Amino acid sequence: MADHETIPATPPALPPETLPDDLPGMGYRAYFLLIMLLLSASEIGERYMLVVMVEPIRHEFGLSDFAISMIKDLAITVVYLLVVIPVGRLSDRGSKRKIVAVSAVIWSTAVLLCGTAKGFWTLLIGRAGIGMGEGAFTPPSQSWIADLFPIKQRGTALSIFLLGTSLGTFLGPALGGWLTHEYGWRAALMFASIPGFILAPLVWFTLRDPRPGLADGIAATKSVALPFGQTIRELLAIRTLPPLILAAALNALLTLGLVSWAPAFMERSHGVPANVAGMQLGLALLAGSAIGHTLGGPLADFLGRRDLRWYPWIIALGGAVSASIGWFILTGPSSSVFPLFGLTLLSGGLSASPLMAMVTGLVPSRSRGTAVALLMVTIQVVGLGGGPVFVGWLSDMLHPHYGEASLGMAMRWVLLAGVPSTLLAYQASRTCRHDFAAAGGWGGAPHKTLAAVH
């Protein structure tokens, strides 16, 4: 599509035979978003709580940085990868409500198991269970939001949902550091398991499943899921999607490679105790990610009505800015570290809602869960599997030469991910207007089937 072409801001009226059922009222949808926000906060908080427990666990069990990275990140990543695609497919065909409720029970039980750990293997299994719960939660939650909010409101709705991530990134390190200092890391993990057990029955008994594509006016006959292989081919044929997903994954590698090791970096390089680092990091991440997540969706919706390329442009800017800030985090004085971490999360938060809005808006409603799962698999492999684990491995390799400063040296290498992430997001901007139009969400024709395309 030529650069001077524009996409209509509002889609044409649907013919009578494809009119959707009535959307639930705004009161119900606000309550739904509140529950999703709290679930997201519980999930993220339990994951990030362990970052302030690295040093006590490392010393108690005599573990290397690589072993800690296996517990902290790799165990979650591997199981997440095994779970997220099948659950994404299941959420396209079955009850999102039931999947979300069960996922909360799974990750809360796994956190309890971590709290009883007596060694490396128990912690590893518990963290794997958290990965199972997270993998089961992500696809249905995001596709559920897409089913209830039309595309012009979706970025804003996803911003509200992502405030749970901001809350979790604060409560995890902040409360985790305080509870660990006062009661020990095992008791801290046991306290962390409580919210999920409370929220799961609220999801099961007070929320209800919408029809896929309801908010977009997709007829029920159009939302029937295709076979898995055909679905993947259909998704990868959307030219904007592969570079967009890879850009997001590289941004995650950069951010998680820094944040995941931040308290340990502060303790080793600047002598800041874990409980102090956890509180300061939590406050910085809360402020940065909350502002970024709050502004990202509405900003993208506002700018996107004028030029749809702003969605990937915001993602491109996020990678470039995060890499630049990361250099100053690792080379500047200790007094600037936490404010700069807040700016890093602000930059990443701005791009999160546009990313999710693009993924759910570019793909057919019948395969949104699978598309979200594909996105998250790539982020997990490249971001969590590549960032924190790579930093832990490289820190061990550099330790004989640099000593405790090896961690900071290893963290510098992940900053290089900002270059390809920016280029890939720019590539996605070159095709996004055509692909949005093909998806039908902004006034174009609906997606064709593979048979029609090929």
C-alpha positions as CSV (number, residue, x, y, z in Angstrom):
1,M,0.0,0.0,0.0
2,A,1.4,3.4,-0.9
3,D,2.3,5.7,1.9
4,H,-0.2,8.4,0.8
5,E,-3.2,5.9,1.2
6,T,-5.2,6.2,4.4
7,I,-7.4,3.7,6.1
8,P,-10.9,4.8,7.2
9,A,-11.1,5.5,11.0
10,T,-14.4,3.6,11.4
11,P,-15.5,0.4,9.7
12,P,-18.6,0.3,7.5
13,A,-21.9,-1.0,9.0
14,L,-22.2,-4.7,9.1
15,P,-25.0,-6.3,7.1
16,P,-27.9,-7.5,9.2
17,E,-27.0,-11.2,9.0
18,T,-23.6,-10.5,10.7
19,L,-24.7,-8.2,13.5
20,P,-23.3,-9.5,16.8
21,D,-25.1,-10.2,20.0
22,D,-25.3,-7.2,22.3
23,L,-22.1,-6.5,24.1
24,P,-22.3,-6.6,27.9
25,G,-22.8,-3.3,29.6
26,M,-19.9,-1.1,30.5
27,G,-20.4,-1.9,34.2
28,Y,-19.8,-5.6,33.7
29,R,-16.9,-4.9,31.4
30,A,-15.3,-2.6,34.0
31,Y,-15.7,-5.3,36.6
32,F,-14.2,-7.9,34.2
33,L,-11.1,-5.6,33.6
34,L,-10.7,-5.2,37.4
35,I,-10.6,-9.0,37.9
36,M,-8.2,-9.4,35.0
37,L,-6.0,-6.6,36.3
38,L,-5.8,-8.3,39.8
39,L,-5.0,-11.7,38.2
40,S,-2.2,-10.1,36.2
41,A,-0.8,-8.4,39.3
42,S,-0.9,-11.8,41.2
43,E,0.8,-13.6,38.3
44,I,3.6,-11.0,37.8
45,G,4.1,-10.3,41.4
46,E,4.7,-14.0,42.2
47,R,7.2,-14.3,39.3
48,Y,9.2,-11.2,40.2
49,M,9.2,-11.7,43.9
50,L,12.1,-14.1,43.5
51,V,14.4,-11.5,42.1
52,V,14.9,-10.1,45.6
53,M,15.5,-13.6,47.0
54,V,18.5,-14.4,44.8
55,E,21.1,-13.8,47.4
56,P,19.6,-15.6,50.4
57,I,18.7,-18.6,48.2
58,R,22.1,-18.6,46.5
59,H,23.9,-18.6,49.8
60,E,21.6,-21.1,51.6
61,F,21.8,-23.7,48.8
62,G,25.3,-22.8,47.5
63,L,24.0,-22.2,43.9
64,S,25.8,-20.6,41.0
65,D,24.3,-17.7,39.0
66,F,23.5,-20.1,36.2
67,A,21.6,-22.4,38.6
68,I,19.7,-19.4,40.0
69,S,18.8,-18.4,36.5
70,M,17.4,-21.9,35.8
71,I,15.2,-21.6,38.9
72,K,14.3,-18.0,38.4
73,D,13.6,-17.9,34.7
74,L,14.4,-21.0,32.7
75,A,12.1,-23.4,34.5
76,I,9.2,-21.0,33.9
77,T,10.1,-20.5,30.3
78,V,10.4,-24.2,29.4
79,V,7.1,-25.2,30.8
80,Y,5.4,-22.0,29.6
81,L,6.5,-23.0,26.0
82,L,5.0,-26.5,26.4
83,V,1.7,-25.1,27.7
84,V,0.9,-21.9,25.9
85,I,0.3,-23.1,22.4
86,P,-2.1,-26.0,23.3
87,V,-3.9,-23.7,25.8
88,G,-4.1,-21.0,23.1
89,R,-5.8,-23.4,20.8
90,L,-8.1,-24.6,23.6
91,S,-9.1,-21.0,24.4
92,D,-10.1,-20.5,20.7
93,R,-12.4,-23.5,21.0
94,G,-13.5,-23.7,24.7
95,S,-14.3,-21.7,27.8
96,K,-11.8,-18.9,28.5
97,R,-13.4,-18.4,31.9
98,K,-12.6,-21.9,33.1
99,I,-9.1,-21.8,31.8
100,V,-8.3,-18.5,33.5
101,A,-9.7,-19.7,36.8
102,V,-7.8,-23.0,36.8
103,S,-4.6,-21.2,35.8
104,A,-4.8,-19.0,38.9
105,V,-5.1,-22.1,41.1
106,I,-2.1,-23.8,39.4
107,W,0.3,-20.9,39.8
108,S,-0.8,-20.2,43.4
109,T,-0.2,-23.9,44.3
110,A,3.2,-23.8,42.7
111,V,4.2,-20.8,44.7
112,L,3.2,-22.7,47.9
113,L,5.5,-25.5,46.7
114,C,8.4,-23.1,46.3
115,G,7.8,-21.9,49.8
116,T,8.4,-25.4,51.2
117,A,11.5,-26.0,49.1
118,K,14.5,-27.7,50.7
119,G,16.8,-27.6,47.7
120,F,17.4,-26.8,44.1
121,W,15.0,-29.4,42.6
122,T,12.0,-28.5,44.6
123,L,12.4,-24.9,43.7
124,L,12.9,-25.8,40.0
125,I,9.6,-27.9,40.0
126,G,7.7,-25.1,41.8
127,R,8.8,-22.5,39.3
128,A,7.9,-24.8,36.5
129,G,4.4,-25.0,38.0
130,I,4.3,-21.2,37.9
131,G,5.2,-21.4,34.2
132,M,2.3,-23.7,33.7
133,G,-0.2,-21.3,35.3
134,E,1.2,-18.4,33.4
135,G,1.1,-20.2,30.1
136,A,-2.5,-21.1,30.7
137,F,-3.5,-17.6,31.7
138,T,-2.0,-15.5,28.9
139,P,-3.8,-16.5,25.7
140,P,-7.4,-16.6,27.0
141,S,-7.0,-13.4,29.0
142,Q,-5.9,-11.3,26.1
143,S,-8.2,-12.8,23.5
144,W,-11.1,-12.5,26.1
145,I,-10.4,-8.7,26.2
146,A,-10.4,-8.6,22.4
147,D,-13.8,-10.3,22.3
148,L,-15.3,-7.7,24.7
149,F,-13.8,-4.4,23.4
150,P,-13.9,-3.2,19.8
151,I,-10.6,-2.3,18.2
152,K,-10.9,1.4,18.7
153,Q,-11.2,0.8,22.4
154,R,-8.9,-2.2,22.6
155,G,-5.6,-0.4,23.2
156,T,-7.2,1.4,26.2
157,A,-8.7,-1.7,27.6
158,L,-5.4,-3.5,27.3
159,S,-3.7,-0.6,29.0
160,I,-6.0,-1.1,32.0
161,F,-5.3,-4.8,32.0
162,L,-1.5,-4.2,31.9
163,L,-1.7,-2.0,35.0
164,G,-1.8,-5.3,36.7
165,T,1.7,-5.9,35.4
166,S,2.7,-2.6,36.9
167,L,1.2,-3.4,40.2
168,G,2.8,-6.9,40.2
169,T,6.3,-5.5,39.3
170,F,6.0,-3.3,42.4
171,L,4.4,-5.6,44.9
172,G,6.6,-8.6,43.9
173,P,10.0,-7.0,44.6
174,A,8.7,-4.5,47.3
175,L,6.7,-6.8,49.5
176,G,9.0,-9.7,48.6
177,G,12.0,-7.8,49.9
178,W,10.2,-6.7,53.1
179,L,8.7,-10.1,53.8
180,T,12.0,-11.8,53.2
181,H,13.8,-9.5,55.5
182,E,11.2,-9.8,58.3
183,Y,10.1,-13.4,58.0
184,G,12.4,-15.2,55.5
185,W,11.9,-16.0,51.8
186,R,9.8,-19.2,52.4
187,A,7.2,-17.3,54.4
188,A,7.2,-14.5,51.8
189,L,6.3,-17.0,49.1
190,M,3.5,-18.5,51.1
191,F,1.9,-15.1,51.6
192,A,2.2,-14.5,47.8
193,S,0.1,-17.6,47.0
194,I,-3.1,-16.2,48.7
195,P,-4.4,-13.7,46.0
196,G,-4.7,-16.4,43.3
197,F,-6.8,-18.7,45.5
198,I,-9.2,-15.8,46.2
199,L,-9.5,-14.6,42.6
200,A,-10.0,-18.0,41.0
201,P,-13.6,-18.6,42.3
202,L,-14.5,-15.0,41.4
203,V,-13.6,-15.7,37.8
204,W,-15.4,-19.1,37.8
205,F,-18.7,-17.9,39.3
206,T,-19.0,-14.2,38.4
207,L,-17.7,-13.9,34.8
208,R,-19.1,-15.4,31.6
209,D,-17.7,-16.4,28.3
210,P,-18.4,-14.1,25.2
211,R,-18.7,-15.4,21.7
212,P,-15.3,-15.1,19.8
213,G,-15.3,-11.9,17.7
214,L,-18.3,-10.4,19.5
215,A,-16.8,-6.9,19.8
216,D,-15.9,-6.9,16.1
217,G,-19.2,-8.0,14.8
218,I,-17.9,-11.3,13.5
219,A,-20.7,-13.7,12.8
220,A,-20.6,-17.0,14.8
221,T,-20.1,-19.0,11.6
222,K,-17.0,-17.0,10.8
223,S,-15.3,-17.7,14.1
224,V,-15.0,-21.5,13.9
225,A,-11.4,-22.5,14.6
226,L,-9.3,-24.0,11.8
227,P,-6.9,-26.9,12.1
228,F,-3.7,-26.0,13.9
229,G,-1.3,-26.2,10.9
230,Q,-3.7,-24.2,8.8
231,T,-4.0,-21.6,11.6
232,I,-0.2,-21.2,11.8
233,R,0.1,-20.8,8.1
234,E,-2.6,-18.2,8.1
235,L,-1.0,-16.2,10.9
236,L,2.5,-16.3,9.3
237,A,1.1,-15.2,6.0
238,I,0.2,-11.8,7.6
239,R,3.4,-10.0,6.6
240,T,3.3,-7.6,9.6
241,L,3.1,-10.3,12.2
242,P,6.6,-12.1,12.1
243,P,8.8,-8.9,12.3
244,L,6.4,-7.5,14.9
245,I,6.7,-10.6,17.1
246,L,10.5,-10.7,16.8
247,A,10.8,-7.0,17.7
248,A,8.7,-7.6,20.8
249,A,10.8,-10.6,21.8
250,L,14.1,-8.7,21.5
251,N,12.6,-5.8,23.5
252,A,11.7,-8.4,26.2
253,L,15.3,-9.8,26.1
254,L,16.7,-6.4,26.7
255,T,14.3,-5.4,29.5
256,L,14.2,-8.7,31.3
257,G,18.0,-9.2,31.1
258,L,18.3,-6.0,33.1
259,V,15.3,-6.1,35.5
260,S,15.7,-9.7,36.4
261,W,19.2,-9.2,37.8
262,A,18.7,-5.6,39.1
263,P,18.6,-6.3,42.9
264,A,21.6,-8.7,42.7
265,F,23.5,-6.1,40.6
266,M,22.8,-3.4,43.1
267,E,23.9,-5.6,46.0
268,R,27.1,-6.7,44.3
269,S,28.1,-3.5,42.5
270,H,26.8,-0.9,44.9
271,G,26.4,-2.7,48.2
272,V,22.6,-2.0,48.5
273,P,20.9,-4.7,50.6
274,A,18.3,-6.8,48.9
275,N,15.3,-5.6,51.0
276,V,16.3,-1.9,50.2
277,A,16.9,-2.7,46.5
278,G,13.6,-4.5,46.3
279,M,11.6,-1.7,47.6
280,Q,13.3,1.0,45.5
281,L,13.2,-1.2,42.4
282,G,9.5,-2.0,43.0
283,L,8.6,1.7,43.4
284,A,10.6,2.6,40.2
285,L,9.0,-0.2,38.2
286,L,5.6,0.7,39.5
287,A,5.9,4.3,38.5
288,G,7.5,3.7,35.2
289,S,5.3,0.8,34.0
290,A,2.1,2.3,35.4
291,I,2.6,5.5,33.5
292,G,3.7,3.6,30.4
293,H,0.8,1.2,30.5
294,T,-1.7,3.9,31.2
295,L,-0.6,6.1,28.4
296,G,0.5,3.5,25.8
297,G,-3.0,2.2,24.8
298,P,-4.8,5.6,24.6
299,L,-1.8,7.2,22.9
300,A,-1.7,4.4,20.2
301,D,-5.5,4.6,19.8
302,F,-5.3,8.4,19.3
303,L,-2.3,8.4,17.0
304,G,-3.4,5.3,15.2
305,R,-6.6,6.9,14.0
306,R,-4.4,9.4,12.1
307,D,-1.8,6.9,10.9
308,L,-1.9,3.2,11.8
309,R,1.9,3.1,11.5
310,W,2.1,4.7,14.9
311,Y,1.4,1.3,16.5
312,P,4.7,-0.3,15.4
313,W,6.5,3.1,15.5
314,I,5.9,3.2,19.3
315,I,7.3,-0.3,19.6
316,A,10.4,0.7,17.6
317,L,11.0,3.8,19.8
318,G,10.6,1.6,22.9
319,G,13.5,-0.6,21.9
320,A,15.8,2.2,21.0
321,V,15.1,4.2,24.1
322,S,15.4,1.2,26.5
323,A,18.8,0.3,25.1
324,S,20.1,3.9,25.6
325,I,18.8,4.1,29.1
326,G,20.3,0.7,30.0
327,W,23.8,1.9,29.2
328,F,23.4,4.7,31.8
329,I,22.0,2.2,34.4
330,L,25.0,0.0,34.2
331,T,27.7,2.8,34.0
332,G,26.2,5.6,36.1
333,P,26.2,6.2,39.9
334,S,24.0,4.1,42.2
335,S,21.7,7.1,42.9
336,S,20.5,7.1,39.2
337,V,20.0,3.4,38.8
338,F,16.4,3.1,40.1
339,P,15.0,6.2,38.4
340,L,16.5,5.0,35.2
341,F,14.9,1.6,35.6
342,G,11.6,3.4,36.0
343,L,12.2,5.1,32.7
344,T,13.1,1.8,31.1
345,L,9.7,0.3,32.2
346,L,7.9,3.5,31.1
347,S,9.3,3.0,27.6
348,G,8.4,-0.7,27.6
349,G,5.0,0.0,29.0
350,L,4.2,2.5,26.2
351,S,4.7,-0.2,23.6
352,A,2.9,-3.1,25.4
353,S,-0.7,-2.1,24.6
354,P,0.0,-1.2,21.0
355,L,1.7,-4.6,20.6
356,M,-1.3,-6.5,21.9
357,A,-3.8,-4.4,20.1
358,M,-1.9,-5.0,16.8
359,V,-1.7,-8.8,17.3
360,T,-5.4,-9.2,18.2
361,G,-6.4,-6.7,15.5
362,L,-4.3,-8.2,12.6
363,V,-5.5,-11.8,13.0
364,P,-8.9,-13.5,12.5
365,S,-11.0,-13.7,15.7
366,R,-11.1,-17.5,15.4
367,S,-7.3,-17.7,16.0
368,R,-6.6,-14.8,18.5
369,G,-5.7,-17.2,21.3
370,T,-3.2,-19.0,19.1
371,A,-1.8,-15.7,17.8
372,V,-1.3,-14.5,21.4
373,A,0.3,-17.8,22.3
374,L,2.7,-17.6,19.3
375,L,3.7,-14.1,20.5
376,M,4.3,-15.2,24.0
377,V,6.2,-18.3,23.0
378,T,8.6,-16.1,21.0
379,I,8.9,-13.6,23.9
380,Q,9.6,-16.5,26.4
381,V,12.2,-18.2,24.2
382,V,14.1,-15.0,23.2
383,G,13.2,-12.7,26.1
384,L,13.2,-14.9,29.2
385,G,15.2,-17.8,27.8
386,G,17.7,-15.4,26.2
387,G,18.0,-12.5,28.5
388,P,18.2,-13.5,32.2
389,V,19.7,-17.0,31.5
390,F,22.3,-15.6,29.1
391,V,23.3,-12.9,31.7
392,G,23.6,-15.6,34.4
393,W,25.7,-17.8,32.2
394,L,28.0,-15.0,31.0
395,S,28.4,-13.7,34.5
396,D,29.7,-17.1,35.6
397,M,32.1,-17.1,32.7
398,L,33.4,-13.6,33.5
399,H,33.6,-14.1,37.2
400,P,37.2,-15.4,37.4
401,H,38.4,-12.2,35.7
402,Y,36.0,-9.5,37.0
403,G,34.8,-11.0,40.4
404,E,31.5,-9.6,41.6
405,A,31.6,-7.0,38.9
406,S,31.0,-9.8,36.3
407,L,27.2,-9.5,36.6
408,G,27.2,-5.8,35.5
409,M,29.6,-6.7,32.6
410,A,27.3,-9.5,31.4
411,M,24.2,-7.3,31.6
412,R,25.8,-4.8,29.1
413,W,25.6,-7.4,26.3
414,V,21.8,-7.5,26.3
415,L,21.7,-3.8,25.3
416,L,22.7,-4.8,21.8
417,A,19.2,-6.3,21.3
418,G,17.8,-2.8,20.9
419,V,19.3,-2.4,17.4
420,P,17.5,-5.3,15.6
421,S,14.3,-4.8,17.6
422,T,14.0,-1.2,16.3
423,L,14.7,-2.3,12.7
424,L,12.2,-5.1,12.8
425,A,9.4,-2.8,14.3
426,Y,10.1,-0.4,11.5
427,Q,9.7,-3.2,9.0
428,A,6.4,-4.0,10.5
429,S,5.3,-0.4,10.0
430,R,5.7,-0.8,6.2
431,T,3.0,-3.4,5.9
432,C,0.7,-2.8,8.9
433,R,-1.9,-0.5,7.1
434,H,-2.5,-3.1,4.4
435,D,-2.8,-5.9,6.9
436,F,-5.1,-4.0,9.2
437,A,-7.3,-3.3,6.2
438,A,-7.3,-7.0,5.2
439,A,-8.3,-7.9,8.8
440,G,-11.5,-5.8,8.4
441,G,-11.0,-4.0,11.7
442,W,-10.4,-0.5,10.1
443,G,-12.7,-0.5,7.2
444,G,-11.0,-3.1,4.9
445,A,-12.3,-6.5,3.7
446,P,-12.3,-9.3,6.2
447,H,-9.5,-12.0,6.2
448,K,-9.6,-14.3,3.3
449,T,-9.2,-18.0,3.8
450,L,-6.0,-19.7,2.8
451,A,-7.7,-21.4,0.0
452,A,-8.8,-18.1,-1.4
453,V,-5.3,-16.5,-0.9
454,H,-3.4,-19.4,-2.4
